């Protein structure tokens, strides 16, 4: 499954479903697809996502290393989240709703 995040302030972001659902949960939302965040709630969701990522970097990297190819370096959750963080920041700045499907 793929999840696409959209808003009028930034280009669409598409993520693998498991990663996207985890990030939705970090933002304090249900893992329901489709869904939306109203413009006035975007700054709080962005803040929760950033704090959750900062709080759990080692756990996320070790999880990636367990099931991955030994020749491939693990991709941290912070790197995976960067496009979504940028989308949320742009949406907050321009007071735009964020939707995902």
N, C-alpha and C positions, 0 to 999 in steps of 0.2 A: 504494500500500500504506500502511496505517496500522499503527502499533505502539502497544499500550496497556500501560503500566506499572502494576502493582498491588502493593499491600501492605496489611496490616491496620491500619497506622498513619496512612494518608493516603488521600485520594480518588484515584481512578484518573486517570492522565494519558495522553492520546492525542496522538501526534505523527505527522507525515508520516514515512514509512519512511526516506527518505534522511537526514533530520535525526536520527532515533532511532538508526539504525545507526552514524552518525558518533559520537554520544555514547556508545554502547556500546563502540566502539573506543577512545575517549578514556578510558573507565573500565577498560580493560585486558581487555575481554571480546571474544569472537568476535562476529561479526555474525549469529549464529544466532538465528532466531526460530522457536519460542518458546525462552525461556531463563529463568535465575534466578540470583540472588545470595543466598547464605546470609547470615543475620543477622550472623554474625561477620566476614564479608567486606565488608559494606556501608560501614563507615567508610573503609576503604582505597579503595574504588571512588569514594566521594564526594570524597575528597582528590585522587585522580588526575583526576577530571572537573574540579574547580575549578582545579587547576594547569594543565591543558591549555587551558581557556578563557582563563585569564589570559595564557598564553603566546602566543596567536594571535589577538588581537582585530582587528588591521588586516587580516590575510589573510582572515578570515571576512567582514568588512564589504565589502571590495573584491569578493569573489566574489559576494555578494548583489547588488551594484550592477551588475555586468556583464550579468546576464540579466533584471533586473527592469524594471518600469515606471519611466520617468524621473520621473514625477510622484509615485511612492511612495518614501518614504525606506527605505533598507535596514534590515532587522531584524537586529541583531547576534546572534551565537551566544550571548552572555551572556544576552540577553533570552529567547531561545528555550529556553535551558537552565534558567532560573529555576524553573519548576514541577517539573522533574525533580530539581533540587538540593534543593528543599523536601521532596519525597517521600523522597529518600535521607536527608536530615537527620532527618526524623520516624521513618523506619525504623531508623536508627542509635540514636536516642534510646530507642525502645521495643523494640529488639532484635528486629525483624521481618524476615522474608525479603522480597525484592523479586523479582517475576516480570514477565515481559513476553510478550505474544503478538500 
